[in-house]
Amino acid sequence: MFSSAYVWAKVLGHMEERLGAVTVSAWFDDAEVVELNEENLILYSASDFRRDIIRRRCTEYIHDALKEIFNSDAKLVVYGDQELQAYQNKEIRANTMDFNPQFNFDNFVVGPSNRFAHGAAIAVTNTPGQAYNPLFIYGPPGVGKTHLLYAIANGIRKINPETNVVYIKGDQFTNELIDAIQTGKNIEFRSKYREADLFLIDDIQFIAGKDSTQEEFFHTFNKLYEEHKQIVMTSDRKPGDMLTLEDRLRTRFEWGLLASIEAPDYETRMAIIKTKAASLGLDLSDEVCNYIAVNVTNNVRQIEGTVKKIMAYRDLNNMPLDLPNISRAIDDMFKSEGNTLPTPNLIINQVCKFYSVDESTLRGTLKNKGTAEARQVAIYLIRKLTNLSTPDIGKELNKDHSTVLYSIKKVEQSLNGGDSNLQNHIRDITANINSCL
């Protein structure tokens, strides 16, 4: 299937052959493709005069071009400002996202490690765009950042069901931008985010180091902020620790309120265990809850996973929920902090996210500059962060031994030579990898 940009270029070329390049340029200079498929071509032009010219003089030529490309009778529609706004509002309603109602403030267990962020999230829900804008919540994985994002969305929707809430992850924002550029749907992409009443972005750290993504996000942020629309972001680190984040974005992230969430303390872990057990219909003794709270300390997600595993063992094995049975059931979930090494797949995944490269491309033979650097960094980090030998690293990436050695040497030479961009890239990617352990 051809992209919208390709098809529109072919249509313009078709008309230039009949009307001349100067005439087509004069009439279509400000025209943008809103939608293009086998049934419709929707154009937007801000000029009343040009819209009239396109409708009266160009419809036949455009239909002929589309007939050649699609072999169907696609309909031409030309929008002005009002029609475009109505179209965008319709698209926004069609793309409205629902959030799991179980993620709310009532079942968010509050303790010293998250009380400040929890209070800020409630303030944002009660007075969006006024209390703290933007709200930037940061902390390690699994401590409740996404829970608070969803709770804000559900809370604001409860107050005003018509609120246009848009949620996205940082790496998905980049992927959607790339897709919009390739398919010529920049208008739809921008309207989706810039018309939001509440903009929630998870794992914002993944836009750092991506120039086009940061440029697009900068303008989206500015429009929403100037219109007093609420922006909430989460990250595994504070803005000052995002070394490849543009300064103009870093300062904007710090305009509102920075709220950290840490791993829960013992008392909070006990409360989380009891709350989760009760929601699953489990009756756990204080002795069992204490055993879990003492041994499972990393984050809320791991604690909840432990309780779910206990429920599964009870249902599958019909075992009593006493301490000996519980300890046997969940012993494999305990791990000493610092003893876990990242897998090669995790490293490759995070490198690909950072450089916006497909894993299949990274493992392939493409040798353009961006892919080559990503591949070399992946090899370097696997060597640095795992116990794999260089031949084994080669097997992971389908490369021979000499290529692995060259890549490691190349990265080391650049780092030792003071390549600050590469140093920052590796620091950010390493932080992303560590946050997944």
DRENMI-458785 format. One record per residue (C-alpha): x, y, z; residue number from 1. Coordinates in steps of 0.25 Angstrom, whole numbers. Layout:
+-------+-------+-------+-------+
|    c1 |    c2 |    c3 | filum |
+-------+-------+-------+-------+
|     X |     Y |     Z |   NUM |
...
+-------+-------+-------+-------+
END
This chain:
+-------+-------+-------+-------+
|    c1 |    c2 |    c3 | filum |
+-------+-------+-------+-------+
|     0 |     0 |     0 |     1 |
|     6 |    14 |    -4 |     2 |
|     7 |    24 |     7 |     3 |
|    -1 |    37 |     6 |     4 |
|    11 |    46 |     3 |     5 |
|    15 |    37 |    -9 |     6 |
|     0 |    37 |   -14 |     7 |
|    -1 |    52 |   -13 |     8 |
|    12 |    54 |   -20 |     9 |
|     7 |    46 |   -31 |    10 |
|    -6 |    54 |   -32 |    11 |
|     2 |    67 |   -32 |    12 |
|    11 |    61 |   -43 |    13 |
|    -1 |    57 |   -51 |    14 |
|    -7 |    71 |   -51 |    15 |
|     6 |    78 |   -54 |    16 |
|     6 |    70 |   -67 |    17 |
|    -7 |    76 |   -71 |    18 |
|    -7 |    90 |   -64 |    19 |
|     7 |    93 |   -62 |    20 |
|    16 |    94 |   -50 |    21 |
|    14 |   109 |   -47 |    22 |
|    -1 |   108 |   -48 |    23 |
|    -1 |    96 |   -38 |    24 |
|     9 |   102 |   -29 |    25 |
|     0 |   115 |   -28 |    26 |
|   -13 |   107 |   -25 |    27 |
|    -8 |    96 |   -16 |    28 |
|     4 |   104 |    -9 |    29 |
|    -3 |   103 |     5 |    30 |
|   -11 |    91 |     3 |    31 |
|    -9 |    79 |    12 |    32 |
|   -14 |    65 |    12 |    33 |
|   -24 |    62 |    23 |    34 |
|   -28 |    48 |    19 |    35 |
|   -25 |    40 |     7 |    36 |
|   -30 |    26 |     4 |    37 |
|   -37 |    18 |    -7 |    38 |
|   -50 |    25 |    -4 |    39 |
|   -47 |    39 |     0 |    40 |
|   -36 |    50 |    -2 |    41 |
|   -38 |    61 |     8 |    42 |
|   -30 |    74 |     6 |    43 |
|   -29 |    86 |    15 |    44 |
|   -26 |   100 |    10 |    45 |
|   -27 |   113 |    19 |    46 |
|   -30 |   121 |     6 |    47 |
|   -45 |   123 |     2 |    48 |
|   -40 |   127 |   -12 |    49 |
|   -31 |   114 |   -14 |    50 |
|   -42 |   105 |    -8 |    51 |
|   -51 |   110 |   -19 |    52 |
|   -41 |   109 |   -30 |    53 |
|   -38 |    94 |   -26 |    54 |
|   -52 |    90 |   -25 |    55 |
|   -56 |    97 |   -39 |    56 |
|   -44 |    95 |   -47 |    57 |
|   -36 |    83 |   -41 |    58 |
|   -46 |    73 |   -37 |    59 |
|   -46 |    65 |   -50 |    60 |
|   -31 |    65 |   -51 |    61 |
|   -30 |    60 |   -37 |    62 |
|   -41 |    49 |   -39 |    63 |
|   -33 |    44 |   -52 |    64 |
|   -20 |    43 |   -44 |    65 |
|   -27 |    35 |   -33 |    66 |
|   -34 |    26 |   -43 |    67 |
|   -20 |    22 |   -48 |    68 |
|   -14 |    20 |   -35 |    69 |
|   -26 |    13 |   -27 |    70 |
|   -34 |     8 |   -39 |    71 |
|   -46 |    14 |   -31 |    72 |
|   -54 |    26 |   -31 |    73 |
|   -49 |    33 |   -19 |    74 |
|   -57 |    46 |   -15 |    75 |
|   -50 |    59 |   -13 |    76 |
|   -53 |    68 |    -1 |    77 |
|   -47 |    82 |     2 |    78 |
|   -47 |    87 |    16 |    79 |
|   -46 |   101 |    22 |    80 |
|   -43 |   104 |    36 |    81 |
|   -57 |   100 |    42 |    82 |
|   -58 |    87 |    34 |    83 |
|   -44 |    83 |    39 |    84 |
|   -47 |    86 |    53 |    85 |
|   -60 |    78 |    53 |    86 |
|   -52 |    66 |    46 |    87 |
|   -41 |    67 |    57 |    88 |
|   -52 |    67 |    68 |    89 |
|   -58 |    55 |    62 |    90 |
|   -45 |    48 |    61 |    91 |
|   -42 |    52 |    76 |    92 |
|   -55 |    46 |    80 |    93 |
|   -53 |    33 |    72 |    94 |
|   -39 |    32 |    79 |    95 |
|   -43 |    34 |    93 |    96 |
|   -36 |    25 |   102 |    97 |
|   -42 |    17 |   114 |    98 |
|   -34 |    15 |   126 |    99 |
|   -36 |     3 |   136 |   100 |
|   -45 |     8 |   147 |   101 |
|   -37 |    -1 |   157 |   102 |
|   -26 |    10 |   156 |   103 |
|   -32 |    20 |   165 |   104 |
|   -27 |    28 |   177 |   105 |
|   -36 |    20 |   187 |   106 |
|   -27 |     7 |   185 |   107 |
|   -14 |    14 |   184 |   108 |
|    -7 |    11 |   197 |   109 |
|     0 |    23 |   202 |   110 |
|    12 |    23 |   210 |   111 |
|    25 |    32 |   213 |   112 |
|    31 |    28 |   199 |   113 |
|    19 |    33 |   191 |   114 |
|    11 |    43 |   199 |   115 |
|    16 |    55 |   193 |   116 |
|    13 |    50 |   179 |   117 |
|     0 |    45 |   183 |   118 |
|    -4 |    58 |   188 |   119 |
|     1 |    66 |   176 |   120 |
|    -7 |    56 |   167 |   121 |
|   -20 |    59 |   175 |   122 |
|   -18 |    74 |   174 |   123 |
|   -16 |    73 |   159 |   124 |
|   -29 |    65 |   158 |   125 |
|   -37 |    75 |   166 |   126 |
|   -31 |    87 |   158 |   127 |
|   -25 |    83 |   145 |   128 |
|   -16 |    93 |   138 |   129 |
|   -16 |   101 |   151 |   130 |
|    -9 |    94 |   162 |   131 |
|     4 |    88 |   157 |   132 |
|     6 |    89 |   142 |   133 |
|    13 |    81 |   138 |   134 |
|    14 |    70 |   148 |   135 |
|    26 |    62 |   147 |   136 |
|    26 |    49 |   155 |   137 |
|    39 |    41 |   155 |   138 |
|    44 |    28 |   162 |   139 |
|    49 |    14 |   159 |   140 |
|    40 |     4 |   151 |   141 |
|    28 |    -2 |   158 |   142 |
|    26 |     8 |   170 |   143 |
|    12 |    13 |   165 |   144 |
|    15 |    24 |   155 |   145 |
|     6 |    19 |   144 |   146 |
|    -5 |    16 |   155 |   147 |
|    -5 |    31 |   158 |   148 |
|    -6 |    35 |   143 |   149 |
|   -18 |    26 |   142 |   150 |
|   -24 |    31 |   155 |   151 |
|   -23 |    45 |   150 |   152 |
|   -30 |    42 |   137 |   153 |
|   -41 |    34 |   144 |   154 |
|   -43 |    45 |   154 |   155 |
|   -43 |    56 |   144 |   156 |
|   -53 |    48 |   135 |   157 |
|   -62 |    46 |   147 |   158 |
|   -63 |    61 |   149 |   159 |
|   -64 |    64 |   134 |   160 |
|   -67 |    52 |   125 |   161 |
|   -65 |    61 |   113 |   162 |
|   -50 |    63 |   116 |   163 |
|   -41 |    59 |   104 |   164 |
|   -30 |    51 |   111 |   165 |
|   -19 |    46 |   103 |   166 |
|    -9 |    36 |   108 |   167 |
|     4 |    31 |   102 |   168 |
|    18 |    25 |   105 |   169 |
|    30 |    32 |   101 |   170 |
|    35 |    22 |    91 |   171 |
|    21 |    21 |    85 |   172 |
|    21 |    36 |    83 |   173 |
|    34 |    35 |    75 |   174 |
|    28 |    23 |    67 |   175 |
|    15 |    30 |    64 |   176 |
|    23 |    42 |    59 |   177 |
|    31 |    34 |    50 |   178 |
|    19 |    27 |    44 |   179 |
|    12 |    41 |    42 |   180 |
|    24 |    46 |    34 |   181 |
|    24 |    34 |    26 |   182 |
|     9 |    34 |    23 |   183 |
|     8 |    49 |    22 |   184 |
|    -2 |    50 |    34 |   185 |
|     5 |    61 |    41 |   186 |
|    -8 |    69 |    43 |   187 |
|   -15 |    57 |    50 |   188 |
|    -3 |    54 |    58 |   189 |
|    -2 |    68 |    63 |   190 |
|   -17 |    70 |    66 |   191 |
|   -17 |    57 |    74 |   192 |
|    -8 |    63 |    84 |   193 |
|    -9 |    78 |    83 |   194 |
|   -24 |    77 |    85 |   195 |
|   -23 |    69 |    98 |   196 |
|   -30 |    75 |   111 |   197 |
|   -21 |    65 |   119 |   198 |
|    -8 |    60 |   113 |   199 |
|    -2 |    48 |   120 |   200 |
|    12 |    43 |   116 |   201 |
|    18 |    31 |   122 |   202 |
|    33 |    28 |   122 |   203 |
|    37 |    42 |   116 |   204 |
|    52 |    39 |   117 |   205 |
|    51 |    31 |   104 |   206 |
|    49 |    44 |    96 |   207 |
|    63 |    49 |   100 |   208 |
|    73 |    49 |    89 |   209 |
|    63 |    48 |    78 |   210 |
|    64 |    62 |    71 |   211 |
|    51 |    61 |    63 |   212 |
|    43 |    55 |    74 |   213 |
|    48 |    66 |    84 |   214 |
|    45 |    77 |    74 |   215 |
|    31 |    72 |    72 |   216 |
|    29 |    70 |    87 |   217 |
|    34 |    84 |    90 |   218 |
|    23 |    91 |    81 |   219 |
|    12 |    81 |    87 |   220 |
|    16 |    85 |   101 |   221 |
|    16 |   100 |    98 |   222 |
|     2 |   100 |    92 |   223 |
|    -4 |    92 |   103 |   224 |
|     3 |   100 |   114 |   225 |
|    -1 |   113 |   108 |   226 |
|   -15 |   108 |   107 |   227 |
|   -15 |   104 |   122 |   228 |
|   -17 |    89 |   118 |   229 |
|   -11 |    80 |   129 |   230 |
|     1 |    72 |   126 |   231 |
|     6 |    60 |   134 |   232 |
|    19 |    52 |   131 |   233 |
|    26 |    41 |   138 |   234 |
|    40 |    36 |   137 |   235 |
|    50 |    27 |   143 |   236 |
|    59 |    39 |   146 |   237 |
|    58 |    54 |   149 |   238 |
|    60 |    64 |   137 |   239 |
|    74 |    68 |   142 |   240 |
|    78 |    54 |   140 |   241 |
|    74 |    52 |   126 |   242 |
|    87 |    56 |   119 |   243 |
|    82 |    56 |   105 |   244 |
|    70 |    64 |   107 |   245 |
|    70 |    78 |   101 |   246 |
|    71 |    89 |   111 |   247 |
|    59 |    96 |   106 |   248 |
|    51 |    83 |   110 |   249 |
|    58 |    81 |   123 |   250 |
|    54 |    95 |   128 |   251 |
|    40 |    93 |   124 |   252 |
|    39 |    80 |   131 |   253 |
|    43 |    87 |   143 |   254 |
|    34 |    99 |   142 |   255 |
|    23 |    92 |   150 |   256 |
|    25 |    82 |   161 |   257 |
|    35 |    70 |   162 |   258 |
|    30 |    59 |   171 |   259 |
|    38 |    46 |   174 |   260 |
|    33 |    32 |   177 |   261 |
|    43 |    23 |   184 |   262 |
|    42 |     8 |   187 |   263 |
|    32 |     6 |   198 |   264 |
|    37 |     4 |   213 |   265 |
|    33 |    -8 |   221 |   266 |
|    20 |    -2 |   227 |   267 |
|    15 |     2 |   213 |   268 |
|    19 |   -12 |   208 |   269 |
|    11 |   -18 |   219 |   270 |
|    -1 |    -9 |   215 |   271 |
|     0 |   -12 |   200 |   272 |
|     1 |   -27 |   203 |   273 |
|   -12 |   -27 |   212 |   274 |
|   -19 |   -18 |   202 |   275 |
|   -16 |   -27 |   190 |   276 |
|   -19 |   -40 |   197 |   277 |
|   -33 |   -35 |   202 |   278 |
|   -36 |   -30 |   187 |   279 |
|   -33 |   -45 |   183 |   280 |
|   -40 |   -51 |   194 |   281 |
|   -28 |   -57 |   201 |   282 |
|   -27 |   -58 |   216 |   283 |
|   -13 |   -56 |   219 |   284 |
|    -8 |   -57 |   234 |   285 |
|     1 |   -45 |   239 |   286 |
|    13 |   -56 |   239 |   287 |
|    11 |   -58 |   225 |   288 |
|    10 |   -43 |   221 |   289 |
|    22 |   -40 |   229 |   290 |
|    30 |   -51 |   222 |   291 |
|    26 |   -45 |   209 |   292 |
|    29 |   -31 |   213 |   293 |
|    43 |   -34 |   218 |   294 |
|    47 |   -42 |   206 |   295 |
|    40 |   -35 |   194 |   296 |
|    45 |   -21 |   195 |   297 |
|    48 |   -16 |   181 |   298 |
|    35 |    -9 |   177 |   299 |
|    20 |   -10 |   177 |   300 |
|    19 |   -18 |   164 |   301 |
|    27 |   -29 |   170 |   302 |
|    19 |   -29 |   183 |   303 |
|     6 |   -30 |   175 |   304 |
|    12 |   -41 |   166 |   305 |
|    16 |   -49 |   179 |   306 |
|     1 |   -48 |   184 |   307 |
|    -4 |   -53 |   171 |   308 |
|     5 |   -64 |   170 |   309 |
|     1 |   -69 |   184 |   310 |
|   -14 |   -68 |   180 |   311 |
|   -10 |   -77 |   167 |   312 |
|    -3 |   -87 |   176 |   313 |
|   -15 |   -88 |   185 |   314 |
|   -25 |   -90 |   174 |   315 |
|   -16 |  -100 |   166 |   316 |
|   -11 |  -108 |   178 |   317 |
|   -22 |  -106 |   188 |   318 |
|   -11 |  -103 |   199 |   319 |
|   -13 |   -96 |   212 |   320 |
|    -7 |   -82 |   213 |   321 |
|     2 |   -85 |   224 |   322 |
|    17 |   -80 |   225 |   323 |
|    24 |   -93 |   220 |   324 |
|    15 |   -94 |   208 |   325 |
|    16 |   -79 |   205 |   326 |
|    31 |   -79 |   206 |   327 |
|    32 |   -91 |   196 |   328 |
|    23 |   -84 |   186 |   329 |
|    30 |   -71 |   185 |   330 |
|    44 |   -74 |   188 |   331 |
|    49 |   -73 |   174 |   332 |
|    44 |   -58 |   173 |   333 |
|    54 |   -54 |   184 |   334 |
|    67 |   -48 |   178 |   335 |
|    78 |   -41 |   184 |   336 |
|    79 |   -27 |   179 |   337 |
|    91 |   -24 |   170 |   338 |
|    92 |   -39 |   166 |   339 |
|    84 |   -38 |   154 |   340 |
|    90 |   -36 |   140 |   341 |
|    83 |   -31 |   128 |   342 |
|    80 |   -41 |   117 |   343 |
|    86 |   -38 |   103 |   344 |
|    71 |   -37 |    98 |   345 |
|    68 |   -26 |   109 |   346 |
|    80 |   -18 |   105 |   347 |
|    77 |   -19 |    90 |   348 |
|    63 |   -15 |    93 |   349 |
|    67 |    -3 |   100 |   350 |
|    77 |     1 |    90 |   351 |
|    67 |     0 |    79 |   352 |
|    57 |     8 |    87 |   353 |
|    67 |    19 |    89 |   354 |
|    71 |    20 |    74 |   355 |
|    57 |    17 |    68 |   356 |
|    63 |     5 |    61 |   357 |
|    56 |    -9 |    59 |   358 |
|    62 |   -21 |    65 |   359 |
|    62 |   -28 |    52 |   360 |
|    70 |   -16 |    46 |   361 |
|    80 |   -16 |    57 |   362 |
|    83 |   -31 |    55 |   363 |
|    83 |   -29 |    40 |   364 |
|    93 |   -24 |    30 |   365 |
|    89 |   -10 |    28 |   366 |
|   101 |     0 |    30 |   367 |
|    96 |    14 |    30 |   368 |
|   102 |    23 |    41 |   369 |
|    90 |    23 |    51 |   370 |
|    89 |     8 |    50 |   371 |
|   104 |     5 |    51 |   372 |
|   105 |    14 |    64 |   373 |
|    93 |     7 |    70 |   374 |
|    99 |    -7 |    67 |   375 |
|   113 |    -3 |    72 |   376 |
|   107 |     2 |    85 |   377 |
|    99 |   -11 |    87 |   378 |
|   111 |   -19 |    85 |   379 |
|   119 |   -10 |    95 |   380 |
|   108 |   -11 |   105 |   381 |
|   106 |   -26 |   104 |   382 |
|   121 |   -27 |   106 |   383 |
|   121 |   -18 |   118 |   384 |
|   108 |   -22 |   125 |   385 |
|   108 |   -37 |   123 |   386 |
|   117 |   -49 |   125 |   387 |
|   116 |   -53 |   110 |   388 |
|   129 |   -55 |   102 |   389 |
|   131 |   -48 |    89 |   390 |
|   128 |   -60 |    81 |   391 |
|   115 |   -62 |    88 |   392 |
|   112 |   -47 |    86 |   393 |
|   114 |   -49 |    71 |   394 |
|   103 |   -60 |    71 |   395 |
|    93 |   -51 |    78 |   396 |
|    95 |   -40 |    67 |   397 |
|    98 |   -50 |    55 |   398 |
|   112 |   -44 |    54 |   399 |
|   126 |   -50 |    53 |   400 |
|   137 |   -49 |    64 |   401 |
|   145 |   -38 |    57 |   402 |
|   132 |   -29 |    55 |   403 |
|   130 |   -30 |    70 |   404 |
|   144 |   -27 |    74 |   405 |
|   144 |   -15 |    64 |   406 |
|   131 |   -10 |    70 |   407 |
|   136 |   -10 |    84 |   408 |
|   149 |    -3 |    80 |   409 |
|   142 |     7 |    72 |   410 |
|   132 |    11 |    84 |   411 |
|   144 |    11 |    94 |   412 |
|   152 |    20 |    85 |   413 |
|   141 |    30 |    84 |   414 |
|   138 |    30 |    99 |   415 |
|   153 |    31 |   102 |   416 |
|   154 |    43 |    92 |   417 |
|   144 |    51 |    99 |   418 |
|   131 |    49 |    90 |   419 |
|   121 |    55 |   100 |   420 |
|   109 |    51 |    91 |   421 |
|   113 |    37 |    91 |   422 |
|   116 |    37 |   106 |   423 |
|   102 |    43 |   109 |   424 |
|    95 |    33 |   100 |   425 |
|   102 |    21 |   107 |   426 |
|    99 |    27 |   121 |   427 |
|    84 |    29 |   117 |   428 |
|    83 |    15 |   111 |   429 |
|    90 |     8 |   123 |   430 |
|    80 |    16 |   132 |   431 |
|    68 |    10 |   124 |   432 |
|    74 |    -4 |   125 |   433 |
|    76 |    -3 |   140 |   434 |
|    62 |     2 |   142 |   435 |
|    57 |   -11 |   135 |   436 |
|    64 |   -20 |   145 |   437 |
+-------+-------+-------+-------+
END
